């Protein structure tokens, strides 16, 4: 039963309302301000009158201290009695009539109560004064249900906590005002007249304010009966409330707060006069201190809750009250008069000079702050959870319960005083009782108590930030929270971040560990034994019973820093429980001492922690998928959800240089960043200092955002130059020096580039003198050797200094992440090169997309021999490792087939990028042990032949993971990974991307691939419109664009993509569409070691004909026909003609130069290329 109660409380109390409005915006609205002023003025009047007559009775009318104390207690009881007798009737009235009209009527009766009080003051009659207190209490009792029931009608959910905080702060500010004015009025020459005028004036202004309150009509479908004055009806209302735990426990909490406040405020004047020897002025100041604490505590509560309707701080508030009340009881029990002899003139000086006075005031303020922290959210919860038609009556039941508690508390206090017990003992008894109340509250909501404590500690130590809490508004019931698992403190992080009281699924082995028991004692958990097939059943039952589940699908803490194997269990729980999954990303603890990545990542005690909550999702698995296939698809969908969130939560909305400096700070400025033949290792600090020093000089060559050509090899010099331009917001245009002078001039014309950065040493070593001669008449070549001497010692020192302040340096430069970052040029394999403009976000998005699917750490080492003018070599081989903290070794030529494998061995490379052409070349020259450390080989730009794949597996024990991309997508679109690998395909689409297939005439399966995502380019620069950006096709939002890849592909049921060929590389023969790529694949099957390419040429008799081009030796076409027959392919796919060459023309990227090849074939056969 206790578990059911605590669950009801937790799930009922927490309502995430997202971004909240400011207090000021709520206060000034016409929906709230008139009500605020009405209740403020009413509270001023109540307390002004109460204070005046309390002090009058204590200091003038009472015959002894004991009689005065009893009179004060009696007055408090009479003021509370109407809440007990008439609250239910008031609730029925509020649920039956317009609450604004009720308020105006009651403000008129306030004037009558004031007149009765004036009579009592004139006659100095204590009974008449007691009657006046009763009438003021009656008016307040009838107003309270209307006041609180109006709030949800006038305010939104996200304004409700703020509205209650303002009402409480306003009420106690009014108390301060009323107390001070009430005390001052007695000091005037004619106090009776002064009180009469003030009371009537305030009541009149309050009445005027009430006329501005917006209407709040009844929301009850049927008007309730007006029998609330009957004891039976009162009891029935209490029973109705008690039947709803989510309402009754806030009611009990509010009642307990009223008991504490009522007894304390009743004892405070007695304590001040009889036991502390304080004057009337000091007594007033004590009330002021208490009400300041209440008002400040209400505002503090609003700040802590941030618009969320939750009782998580209530137990903490009670604990605070207990501690300060015990100390106040100790002060009250001192044998000497603590404040005796304090006169009005010296009161402030005495307070400042007395440490005991400070202690007294601090205790009162502390009690008040704790009380507000306890009660403000309870009012909001009560209003929010009560239905519209019964809200006023529920609030009335709360008022009845509060009145009962106050009457009982006041009665017990009066009885103790009659027996001669002093105020200190009464307060001590109250504090001890409050310990039990706090303990019960903690027992009811242990998670809600633990959460703010844990959250505060995590925010202080780890600067924890939780993003996406507002997305849980869409979670109307329970859900299955699934998170990546990076450290031992992940459970604490989620317990502090998630609302409600979810059940944690904990591996049986972990649940038995001694260090896990303290945490598990504070949360609900279920042991999960993976070897037990019925283990999930208990969790499914919890979900069906309305409980949310927290589970780590990996089943263990990551050993790689990335997602590991994901189990399908959470998906099955969500599916069979009929609830959504809520993916959660935890980032940061993997860098802490609490992870298992020592040696793989830098370890600190308290890294910054970020928790990102995604939208609730339902796994869309077709109903006809059953058994193992269904489990596999569930596993895959769950993995994709977590990988997608990993990408979305990544730091990609920055500039490239900012990402580099962030990586340097995260992984260590002294960590190895890059290396090459001449400098095997360069740390981040030296790289950044070099970029700063060189960038300051290069910035003078162009304005911010202007394009500058870069013609440099894959080397440290190339990286430093690239980053130097990025640091100062200049846009490098990466020139393909293998394209010849004509290709470079066309590229620079399209991009309107007039200056090119290069190196004399590079030109000499690469034998590019002829190229330079062909372009220098149109382009200004700027040599780095000429710039280096201008960088002096002071320049270097200033650049080094900046490396210690990179965060602020990058902020000051304000580089737009969505602005152009660089220009790459298409390979020109099928036409004239085009400039592809990529933004910072495009490039970093692609890096983060890859990182979301592939694990790599600082233990890895990347070997990159691909040119930086190629998108694969720039993004995959250079930027990805640099912004991920992975050391990378650069080599200027991928064609040195003997050198590259030796570098892999010497550098202990674990990751390598290449094309099939280059990889097969390395395999021919490599020693069997050269790739001993190699974990991943990623291939792209051209199809990987089965022979190449087989060689690497059999000879080197290494899998090749084939990927696919285009320059326009920065470049990776899809890639096979160690987790999801299917040879013959190019893998699955990366996170954050989507696709569509457009039908192609003659192609029955698959279609023309178009992709969209944050990595799709800004647009093209073309030679026919130099310098003018031809924007890419816009997508669903301003940061997403579509790109037509021009490739014909097939996509299977779980997302693996198979390339069938370029749309331009299909030939129509005999009325059928024949893929030239399929013909090349057929040739590779029959002749795996011979390089081939197929072109389509115009044929006078048949329209088109296929010609297979062969490097080295002639093919037996009969063998091709036999292979086609074995594969079930029509004879049309077998070329009737072949052309033997010494070697096929290649581009610098390793791809076959199809433009040149078509021209050569056309010249040789005297035909026209298609």
N, C-alpha and C positions, 0 to 999 in steps of 0.2 A: 504493500500500500504506500509506503514511504517513497519507493522508487517512482510510482505512478504520480504521486504529488509533486515530487521534484521535477519530473519530466514536464508535467503540465505547467508548472511555474516557469521553467526555463523556456519552453517553446512559446508560451503565451507572452512572455515579457519582452522578448527581443524583437524589435522591429527596426530594420535598417531603412532609413529614409533618405540616404544619399546626401548630396550637398545641401547644407542648411542655409537659410537666410540669416542675415545678421539680426541681432536683438533690436537695433535701431529701426531696421526696415519693418519688423513686426510691430514695434511700439507705435510708429507714426501712422500706420494704416488706419483708415476710418473704420475698419472692421473690428479693431481692438482698442484704440485709444479711448473712446467714450466709456467703454466698460472699465478700463483701467482707472480712469479718473473717478468714475462713480464709486468703485470699491475703495480707491485710495482715500477719497474724502470721507467715506463712511467709516473707514478704519481710523482716520484722524479723529473724527468725532467720538467714536466709541472710546478710544484710548485717552483722549483729552478729558472726557468726562470721568472715566474710570480712575485715571491717575489723580484727578483733582479730589474725588471723594475718598479714594484710598488713603492719600496723604492726610486729608482732613480728618478721617476717622482715626488713623494711627497717631497723629501728632496733636490733635485737638479734642476729639470727641471721646476717644476710648479712655476708660478709667485706669487701665493697666496694660502692660505689654501683651499679656496673655489674652485679655479681652479684645485688644486691637487685632491680634493675629487671628482669633476666631472670627471676628467680624469680616476680616479680609477673605478668609477661607469661605465663609458663608456667602459673601458677595460673589466670589468666583463661581460657587455652586449655583447660585440663582441665575447668573449670567449664562451658565451652561445648560440649565434645566430645560429651556425651550428647545434646544437641540435634541434632547431626549424625547420630549413630548410631541413636538410638532414637525420634526424633520421629514417623516414619511408623508405627512400631509403636504409639506412644501414640495416634495418630489412629485407627488401626484398632481399638484397644481402646475408645476413646471412642465410635466408631460402632457398636460391637458390644454394649457393656454400659452399664449405668446410670452416668452420669458422676458422680453424687453418691456412689455406692458406690466408684467408682475413687478419688475424692478422699479419702474416709475411709481407704482402704487406704494411699494414698501418705502421708497424714499420720502413719500408724504407722511407715512406713519412715524418716520424717524423724528419728525418735528414734534409730534405729540409726545414721544418718549422724552425728548429734551425738555418740554414744558413740565412734565412730572418731576424730572430731576431738578429743575430750577426751584420748584416748590419745596422739595426736600432740602435743598441747600439753604433756602430762606428760613425754613423752620428748624434747621439743624436736626432733622428727624432721620435717624438711621433707618427705621422701617420704610419710610418713603423713598429714601435713597436706594434701599434694596429693591423696592418695586421698580424704580427707574432702571436699575441694572437689569432686572428681569425683562423689561420692555425692550431695552436695547438688544438684549440677547435674543428675544423673540424676533425682532426685525432682522437680525443677522442670520438666525436659523432659517427663516423663510427665504432669505436672499441667496444663501449658499448654493443650494441645488441648481437654481437658475443660472447663477454665475458660472459654475464649473460646467454645466451642461451646454451653455452657450459656446464655450470655446471650440469644441469640435465642429460646430455649425459655422463658425466664423473664420476658423483657421484651418490650414491644410495640416496633414500629418507631420510634415517636416517643420511646421511652425509650432507644433503643440508643446514640445518641451520648452521652447523659448517663451511661449505665452505663459506657461505655468511658472517658469522662473521669474518672469517679469511681475506676475501677480504676487508671488511670494516676496520678491525683493521690494515691490511697491508697497505691499501690506506692512512689511516691517519697517520700511522707511516712513510710512504713515504712522506706525507705532512710535518711532523716534520723535516725529513731529508732534504727535498727540501727547506723548509723555512730557516732552519739554514744555509745550504750551500749557499743559495741565498744571505742571509745577509752577511755572511763571505766573499763571493767573492767580494762584493763591498768594503771591507776593505783592499783588497790586493793592492799593488802598481800599478798593471796593471789590473784593474777589467774587462775591455772589453775582453782582451785576456783570462783571467781566466774563464770568463763565456763561451766564445766560446769553449775552450778546454773541460770544464766540460760537457757542453750540448751535444757536439758531442760524447764524450766518453760514457756517459750514454745511449744515443740513440743506439750506436753500441752494447753495452752489452745487452740491451733489445732486439735488433734484433736477437742476437745470442741465447738468451733464448727462443725466440718464435719458433725456429726450433725444440725444444724438445716437443712442445705441441702435444698431440695425435690428430689424425684426428677426425674431428667432421662433418661428411657429412650432407648434407641436409636431413631432414626427411619429407619434404613436398611431398605428392604424385604427385603434379604437380608444376613445377617451377613457382613462382609468377612473375607477370610483374614488370619490373623495371621502374615504373613511380612515384616513391616516392618523386621525386623532385617537382611534380606538386601540387599546393595547393589543388586541388580537391581530389587527392589521399591521401594527409595528412588528410584532413577532413574526408574522408571515413574511414580511419584507426581509427581515434578517435571515430567515430560513432560505428564502429564494436566493439571496446573495451567497449564503454559505454553501449552497449546492454547486457553485461555480468557483473552483479553486483559483482560476486565473483572475477572478475579481475579488474573492474573499481574502486572499492573502495580502493584496495591497490595502484592503479595508482595515485589516488587523494592524498592518504597519502604520497606517495613518492614525489610527486610534491610539496606538502606543506612543507615537510622537506627540499627540495632543496631551496624553497623560503626563509625559515627561515635561513638556512645556508648561502645562497648566500648574503642576505642582511646583516646578522650579520658580515660575514667575510669581506664584502665590507666596512662596517662601522667601523670595528675594527681599521684599521690604522688611520682613521680620528679621531676616538675617542681617540686613544692613543696620537696622536700628538697635536691636536687642543684643546682638552678639559681636558686631563689628564696630558699633558706636558711631556710625556714619550719620552725616547730616542729611536733610531732605535733598539738597543739591547733589550730594554724592550718590544717594539712592537713585535719583533720576539718571545720573551718568552710568550707573550700573545697568539700568534698563537700556540706555543708549548703546552700551557696549554689546549687549545681547542682541539687540535688533540689528546693529551693524553686522554682526556675525551671521545672522539669518539672511540678510539681504546679500552680503558678499558670498555666502555659501550657495545661495540660489543661482547667482551669476556664475560661480565656479562650476556648479553642476551642469549648467547649460554648456559651458566650454568643454567640460570633460566628455559629456555625452555626444556633443557635435550633432545634435538633431536626432539621435537614435533614441527610441523609446525602449529603455531597458532598466532593469533593477539591479544591474551588476554592482553598482557602487553602494547600494543600500546597507549591506552588512558592514562595509568599511565605515560608513557614517555612524552606525551604532557603536562600533568599537571606539571611534574617536570620541563620541559622547561619553562613553564609560570612563575612558582615561581622564578626561578633563573634569568630569563630575566627581571622581574620586579625589582628585587634587583639591577641588573646591570644598569638598567635605572636610579634608584635612585642615584647610585654612580656617573654615568656620569653627573648628573645634579647638583653635588656639585659646589658651586661658586668658590672654590679654585682648583688649580692644584694639583690633588691628588698625582701624581708621579713626580711633577716638580723637576728639578735639579738632577735627578738620573743620575749619570755618569756610564760609562761602568764598571769601576773598582769596584765600590761599590754596584752594582746592587743587588747581592744576599744578602749582608749584610742589605741593605735597605729593601728588601722584608721581610726578617726574622724579622726585627725590627718594621715593620709597620702593625698593625692589618687591616687597610684599604686595604693594598696590598693583604693580605691573603684573604680578602673578595672578592676582584676582581678576583683572581685566582679561588677561590672556585666557584664563580658564573659561570665563563666560563667553568670550568670542569663539573659542574652540568648541564648546558645547553647541553653540548656535550653528557654526559651520557644519559640524557633523550632523546635526539635526536636519539642516537643509539638504545636505547630500543624501540623507535618508528619505526625506518626504517628497521632494520635488518630483523625482521620477515616478514615485508611486501615484501621485495625482495624474500625471500624464498617462500612465499605464491604465488606470481606472477609466479615464475618459475614452481612451482609444479602444479598449477591449469591450466596454459596455456597448450594447447595440443601441441604435438611434432611438428606438421606441421606449427603452427602459433606462436610458442613461441618467436622467434626473432622479429617478427613484433609487437607482444604485448609489448615486452620490448621497441621497438622503439616508440610505442605510448606513453609508460610511459615517455620516454625521451623527446618527443615532449611536453607532458603536463608539465613535469618538467621545460623545457625551457620557456614555456609560463608563468608559475608561476614566474620564476626567472626574466624574462624580465619585467613583470608587477610590481613585487616587487621592482626591481632595478629602474624602471621608476618612481614609486611613491616616493621612497626614494630620487632620484635625484631631483624630483620636490619640495619635502619638503625642501631639502637643498638649492635649488635655492631661495626659499622663506625665507631663513634665519633660518630655524628650525634646532636646534642642534641634534647631534647624540643621546643624551639621550631621547629626545622626540620621535625620530624615533623608538628607541628600545621599549619605553613604548607603542607606538601605535601598534607595532608588537606583544608585549606581550598580550595586550588587545584583539587583533584580534585572537591570539592563544587560548585565553580562550573560544571563541565561537567555534573554531575548535575542542578543547578538549571536549567541551560540546556536539558537534554533534557526535564525536567519541563515547562518553559514551552512547549517545542515540542509536547509531547503535548497539553497542555491550555491553549492560549493564551487561549481565551475564559474558562476558569475562573480564570485568573490575572488577566485584565483585569477580570472582573466585580467582585471585591471592591475593586479599586482604584477603578474607576469608581463603584461603589456608595458607597464611603466618601466620595469627592469630592462626589457628588450629595447625599448625606445632609448633609454639612457645608455645602455651598454653597446647595443648594436645599431642605434639610430634607425630602428625598424620602421618601415613605411608599408602600409597596406593599401594597395590599389584595387579598385573595382568592387568595393563593398556594396556600392549602390546596385550592382547587377543582381544581387541576391533578392532585390525587390520582386523579381520575376519568379522567385522560388516560392510558390504559394503553400507548399507542404514540405515533407521531408525530401532529402536528396542524398546522393552518394558523392561525397567529396573525395576526389582523387588527386594526389599530389606526387610530384617527383620527390625522391628521398636522397638527400645529400649529406645528412649529418645526424648525430645523436640528439640534437636539440630540435629537430623538425616537429616532433609531437608537441613540445611546449609552444613553439611558434604558432602552430595551428590552433591550439587550445586558446591562445591569447588573441587570435585574429578572427576566429569564426564566431558567429552568433549562436545563441541557443546552447544546448547541451548535447552535442552529438556523441555517438558511441564510437570509440576508437577500436579498429580491428588491429590486434597486436599479435605478431607471430609468437607461438607458444614458447619458443626458445628465448625470445626477448623478454616475455612476461615473467619468466622465472629468474631473470637477472636481478641482483640486489639493487643495482643503481637505477633500475626502471621502476621499482616499487613505490618510491615517494611520489612520482608523477602519476602512476596508475591509481594511487589512493585518492587522487583529487579529481579523477575523471571517470566516466563510465567506459568500460572496455570489454571486449570479448576476445578471448584467446582464439587464434586461428592456426590450426594445424594443417599445412598444405597436403600432408599425406592422408588426411581424413576426407573422403569424398562427401561426407555430410557436414563438413565444417561451415560451408556457406549457408546452410539451411537456417541456422540461428540468426545470421545477419539478415537474411531475407525476411524472416519473421519480425525482426526489429524494424525494418523499413516498412513492412505492412502495418505495423503497430504505430506508425507515425514518428519513428525516430530516424534522424539523419545518421549517416555512417561516414567515418573518415577512414580511408584506407590508402596504403601506398602500393600501387599496382606492381612495382618492381619487386616487392617482397624482401628487399635488402637495401642497405645503403650503397650508393653508387661507388664503384671502384675506378670509374673512368672520368667522372665529372659530367658525363652526359647521361641521357636515358639509357638504361640497360634493358634486359628482356622484360617485357610487360606481360603479366598474367591476365587472363580474360575474366577472372573472378568478379571484379567490380562491375564489369559490363553485364554479367549474368545477374548480379544482385539488383542492379538498376532495372534491367529488363523484366525480371520476374516479380520485382516489387512494384513495377509500374511507376517509377520515379525517374527524374532526370539525373544525369551526371553533371557534376560541377568541377571542371578542371582547375587546378591550382598550381601555380609555379612558385617555388621557393628558390630564391637566388641570393647568394652571399655566404651562407654557412659552409659551403664547400671550401671556402678559403679560411675557415676557422680551425682551431685545434680539435674541434669535435667531429671533424670529417675523417675519412679514411684515405685521404689523398696526399699524405705527407710525402714529399719528394716530387709529386706531380704538379702541385700548385703551391704558391706561397701561403704559408700558414701564419695567421695572427690570432690573437685571442678574441678580438671583437671587431670583425669586419662589418661593413654596412649590409643590412638585410632588407630585402624587398620581397613582399608577398603579393602576387597578382592573382586575382580571382576572375575567371572567365564566365561568360554567360552560361546558364544551365543549358545542357544539350540532351537530346535523345539520340541514341545510336540507331541509325537508319539501316537495319539489316533486313533484306527481303525475307518475307515470311516463308518462301519456298526453300530457303537455305536451311539445311538441317544438320544435326550431328557435328562431326569434326569440322566440316566446312564452316558451319555457323560459329563455332568457337574460334576458328582462325580469323574470320572476318571481324568478330567482336574484339579479339586481341589487337588486330590491325587498326580498327577504328579508335580504340582506346589509346593506342600508341600515337596515332595521328593527332588526336585531340591534345595530348600532352606536348607533342613536338610543335604543333601549331602555336600553342600558348607560349612555349619556350621562345619561339621566334617573335611573337607579338610583344612579349615582355622585355625583349632585348633592347639594348641601348643603340638604336640605329638612327634616331632622329638627331644627328649631329653631323659635323663635317669630318672629312677624312683625317685631317691633321688633329682634330679634337679627339677622334677615336684612337689615333696613335698615342697621343699623350695620356689618354685615359688608361690604355693598356700598359703604358710605362709605369704609371702610378700604381696600378693594380698588381702587376707582376714584378715590379721592382726596376728602378732606373738602371741598376747594375746588371740586370738580366741580359743575356745574349739576345740580340734582335736579328742581325743579319751577318752574313759572312760571304767572302768570295775568295778567289784564288790568291789575291794580293793581301787581303786582310781576313784571315779565317774567322774572326769574331769581332763584332762591333756591338757594344751595349746600347740600350735605348738612350741613355743620357748623351752619349757621343753622337748618335744619329740625330737626335732632336737639336743638339747644339749646332751640328753641321748644317741642318736645315734652316735654323734661325739665322746663322751667319750668312749663308749663301742666299737665303731668301731675301734678306734686307738689300742685297745688291741687285738681285733679279727683279725685285719689285719696282725698281727705277726704270726698267725697260718697258713696262706696260702698266696700264691702269687696272684697277681691281675688276675682275671678270673678263679681262681681255685674254685672247688665246695666244699662246706661244708654242711653237713647234719644239719637239724634243726628239732627237735622233741619237740615242745612246743604247749601249748594250745592257743586258741583264747583269747588273753589277751593283756594288755599293754606291758607286758614283751615280748610276741611274736612279737608284732609290732616293739618295740624298737630294738630287736635283728635283725629282718628282715631288718629294715632301716639302722642299723649299718653296716651290710654286704654290702648293696647297696651303702652306702656312700663311701666305700673304694674299690668298684669294685669287691668284692667277690661274688660268685654265690651261694645262698642258695638252697639246695635241700630239699624240704619240704616232710618230711617222715610221712606216715600214720601209726600212732601208734596203730590203730585198726586192722591192717592187720596181726598182729602176728609177731613173731621173724622171721619166714621163709619169709614172705612177705617183711619185712624190709631188710633182708640180700640179697634177690634177687634184690631189688631196688638199694641198695647201690653198689652192684656188677656191675649192669648195668651202673651206673653213676660214677663208680670208686671213691666212697666216702669212706674215711677212718676215718674221724673225724665227730662227731655228737655233736651239741650243745643242751643241755637239762637242766633240773632243777630237783634237788633232791626233792624239795617240790612238784613239779608237779608229779613226779613218785610216790611219797608217796600218794598223794591225789587221783590219778587216778588208784592206785593199779597196777602199771606196773612193780613191782619188778621181776616178772617171765619173762616178756618181756626183761628187761635189762639183766637178767642172760643169756638169750638166744642169745644176740647179742654182749655182751661186750668182748667176746673172739676174735671177729673179728674186732670190731670197737672201736676206742678210744672215750670214752664219756667225753666230756668237760662240766663241770657244771658251770652255770652262777654264782652260789653262791661262787665258787672259784675265779672267775675273779673280782667280785665286790670289794673285799678289796684292789686290786691293783690299783684301780682308786682313786687317791689322790685328795687333794684339788686343787692343781695346774692344774691337768688334768681337773677337773670340770670347773675351771675358764677359762681355755683355750678353752674348748668346748663351754662354754657360750659366750665367745668373738666371736667365729666363727659364732654364730647365727646372729650377726649384719652385717656379710659380706658374707652371703651365696652365693650371685651371683658370687663373685670372687672365693670363695672356690670351687664351682662346676666347674667353668671354668678351674681352675688350675688342677683339677683331670682328665679332658678330657676323660670322660667315653663315649664310643661309643654307641649311641642309638640302633644300630643294632647288638650289641654284646649280648651274652646270659646274661639274667638277673636272671633267676631262673630255677630250674628243678622241675616240678610236675610229679606225677606218675599216670598213668591210674588206674582206680579203681580196675581192675582185675576182674570185674564182669563177664567177658567172657573169661578169660585167664590170663597168667602171666602179671604182671605189666610192663609197658614200661616207660622209662623216657622221658618226653616231655620237650624239651628245648624251652623256650620262651624268646624272646628278650625284651628289654625295650620298643621298638616301638610297639611290639605285644601287650603288656599289656596296654600301654597308649592309643594305637589306640582303643582298645576295650572299655576303659573307655570313650573316647571321642565319640565313636560311640553311646554308650548308652546315653551320655549326649546330643547328637544331637536330640534324640527322646523323652527323658523324662525330664520334668522340675523338678528341685530341687534347693533349696537355703539354706542359713544359718539358716533359720527358721526351716528347716527339721531336723530330728534326725533319724539316722539309727540304728536299732537293729540287730546285727549280732551274731547269735549263731552257725553258720556253721563253721566247722573246717578250719583253714588256709591252711591245706594240700590239700584242695579241691579247684579247680579253681573257683567255684561259690562263696565260702566263702572268697577266697583271693581277686579276682578281684572285684566282685560285692559288697561284704560286707565290704571290708577293703580298697583296693586301690582307688576305685571309690569315696567314700566319702572323703577320705583324700586329694586327689588331686583336689576335687571340693569344698572344704571349708565346707563340711557338717559334723557336729559332729556325731560320731558313738560310740555306746556302745557295748562292746564286752563281750560275755559270752562263757565259755569253752565247754558247752555241749548242743546240740540241743535236747537231749533226756529227759531233765527235763521239762516235759510237763506242770507242775504246776508253775514252777518258771518263765519260759520265758514269759508267758502272764502277770504275775505280774510285771516283769521288763518293759514290754512295757507300762504298766500303770504308773509306777513310773518314768520312763525316758521320758514320753510323746512322745514315738516313733511315727514317721509318716511314716517310710519306713521299711519294714521287708523282709528278704529273707528266703526261705525255700523250702523243698520238700513236695510233697503231704503227705507223711508219717508223717513228722513232723508237718505240718500244721493241719492235721486232729487230731493229738494228742493234739495240743494246743487248738483246738476248743472244745474238750471233757472236758478239765480242766478249761478253761477260764471263768471268770465272763463276763457277757454281756457288761460290761463297760470297760474291760481291754484294748480294742483296740479303745477307743473313739477318739483318735487323729490320728489313722492310715489312711493315704491317699492311700498308695500303698503297696500291698503285691505281691512280685514277686516270682514265683515258677518255678523250673526247676529240671533237673536231672531225673525226672520220670513224667509220665503223670498225670495231675490233674484230679481226678475223679469228675464227676458232683455233687456227694453228698457233697464233700468238698467245691466246688465252691458255692453250694446252701447254705450250712451252714454259710459260711462267709458273704454272702450277707444278708441272713434273720436274722441271730443272731447278727452280728456285723456291718452290713451296709457297708461292705468293699468288693470291687471287688478283685479277684485274677487275676493277669496278668501272664499268662503262657508264658514261654520263652523256648528257646531251644539252646543247645550249646554242645560243646565237649571240653575236656581239651586241645586238639590240636588247638583250635581257641580262647583260652585265656579268657573266654570260649564262650561268647554269640555269636550266629549266628543270631537268630531272637527273637523277643519279642513282645507280645501284649503291647499296651500302652493306656493310657487314651484317646488319640486322635484316635487311630485305634485299636479296640479290637474286636476280633471275637472268642468267646468261642468255644472250641473244636479244635482250631488251636494253633500253637505256635507263631503266629504273622507273621510279615513281616521281610524280610532280612534287616539287619542293613545297614546304609550308608557305602559306600566304598567297599561293598562286591558284588560279582556276583556268579552265580551258573550255573550248568548244570546237567541235569538228564540223566543218562545212563540207557538204557533199561535193564529190568530184565526178563528173560524167565518166562512165567507164570503170570506175573503181567501186566495187560492191561492198567491200569491208573497209571500215575506217573512213578517213576524210582528211581534209586540209586543216592543219592544226593552227588555231589562234590561241594565244595565251594572254593573261592579264595578271598583273601583280605589282608590288612596289618596286621591283627590280627592272621593270620595263622602261626603256629609254624615254627621255624628253622628246626626242625627235631626230630628224635627219638634217644634215647640211649637204646640199647637192650642188654640183658644178653649174647646173643651169640657173640656179638662184644663189650665187655665192653669199655666204654669211647669213642667209635668212633661214631661220629654223622652221622646218616643216614638222609641225607637232604631230606626235603619235596620236592614234585614235583614242579619244577619252574613254575612261571606264566609268564605274558607278560613283566614284568620288574623285576629288581633284588630285589625289596622289596615286591614282591607279590608272594605267593606260593599257590598251590592247595592242598586240603585235601579231601580224600575220607571218608565221615562220616560213611559209612556202613549202612546208614538208607534208607529205602524205603519211599518216601514222594510223596505227591501231592502238586502242586502249582496252585492256582486259578488265575483268570484273573487279579486280582489286587495285587497279590503277597503273599497272606496268605498261610502259609505252614501247611499241615496236615501230621503228622507222622503216617505211616501205620505200621511201625515196623522195627526192625533191619533186615538187609539182612540175618544175621545168625539165626534169629528167625522166619523163614518161614519153614513150613513143607510141604512135597509133599505127599498128601493123595488122593487116587483115581484119580491120574493124575492131580490134581489141587494144586496150591500153596496157602496154608492157613497161614495167619498171626497170630502168637501166641499172638501178642498185641491185634488184633481184637477179639480173643477168650476171652482174659482177660477183654476187654471192654464189651463184651456180659455178662460175669459173673457179672461185676459191675452193669450192668443195672438190672439184676434180684436180686442180693444181694449187694446192695450199701454199707452196713456196714461191710462186711466180706472181709478180705484181701485175694486175690488169686493170683496165678501165674501159668502159663501153660508152660510145658516143652514137648519136643518131644524126644521120645525114639525109638530106633530101635525095629522093630517088625518082628519076623521070618516069619509071613504069609503075612503082608501088607507092609512091608518095613519100615513104620514109624507109630507111634500111639501117640495121644495126651493124656497127663495126667494132670489133673488140681490139683494143690496143694492148700489146704485150711487151713487157720489158725483158729483153734478153733472148728468148727462144720461142719458136713457133709452137702453137698448140695444135693438138689433134682434135678437130671439131667433132669428129665422130665420138670421141670420149665425152665431149660436152653433151651430145645428144643422148648418149647412154645415161649420163648422170641426171639429165632432165627427165628421162623416162622413169628412172628409179624414184625420183621425187614427185612424180605425178604431174609434171609441168608440161605444157603444150610445146610442140616443136618450134613454135613461133619465137620462143624466148632465146633460141640458140642462134647466134649471129652466123651469117653466111660468109662473112668477110672478116679478115683480121689484118692488123698492121703491126709488124714487129719493129721495135725501136731499141736503141741502146739503153735508154732509161726514160721513164715518163717525167714530164715537166712538173716540178713541185713548187709550191709557194713556201715562204719562209716559215709558215706555221706547220709544214709537213703535209698539208692537204694537196691533192693533185690539182694542178692549175688547168681547170677545164676549159677556160677561154683559149689558152695557148694550144691545148691539145686539139680542140675543135678546129682551130686554124691550120694546124699541122696536117690533120687528116684531110681537110678540105683541099689543101694544096697538093697533097700526095695523090688523092683520088680524083681531083678536079671536080669536086662536088660542092654544093652549097650546104653549110651547116644549118640545122634546123633552129 
